[in-house]
Every structure is written in C-alpha cells, then in structure tokens.
Amino acid sequence: MPAKPISLMGAHEIRVRLGGVSRQRAYQITTRADFPKPVADLAQGKIWLTEDVETWMKAHRPAADDGDEM
C-alpha cells in the first residue's frame, strides 16, 4: 500500500486559507494555545500539517472554512 503524501502549510498558506488575514493576525492565531503545534521550525518559518490546520479551522473558524471573510 503506497504511503499517504504529507501536505504542509506555512504561514503564507495559512493567511490565504483564513481569508487573507494580515501577517500580524496570522501570528496571533498560530500562537494560540489551542492552535496545532508546528511540525518543524525552518529558517524560513514554521510549518504545520495541513490536516491539523484544516481540523482546527473547522472547529474554530467555520466562516473561513467556507471561503468567506472572517
């Protein structure tokens, strides 16, 4: 059985997914205690598993999940 590909998101992708929020707002959201922990902290920034971010968004940002502005 082939391995499932890993899908990752950086801060920019999270900003876009949240409806184009500012960098400052994305930082505020990604540093919340209930936001998923990044899987790596690279020189260019932190990265998260897309599945973790999407699950969090379904629970905490239903409007953004529909592609609407927050």
PEZIKA-V365303 format. One record per pair of residues at least 6 apart in sequence whose ideal C-beta (glycine too) atoms are under 7 Angstrom apart, sorted by the first residue. I is the first residue (numbers start at 1). GAP is how many residues later the second one is. Records with the same first field share a line. If there is no record, write none. Layout:
I=GAP  GAP
This chain:
7=43  44
8=39  40  41  42
9=38  39  41  44
10=35  37
11=15  19  34  35
14=12  16  39
15=6  8  11
17=40  47
18=8  11  43  46  52
19=45  49  50  51
29=6
35=21
36=12  16  17  20
38=8  9  10
39=8  9  10
40=7
57=7  8
58=7
61=9
63=7
64=6
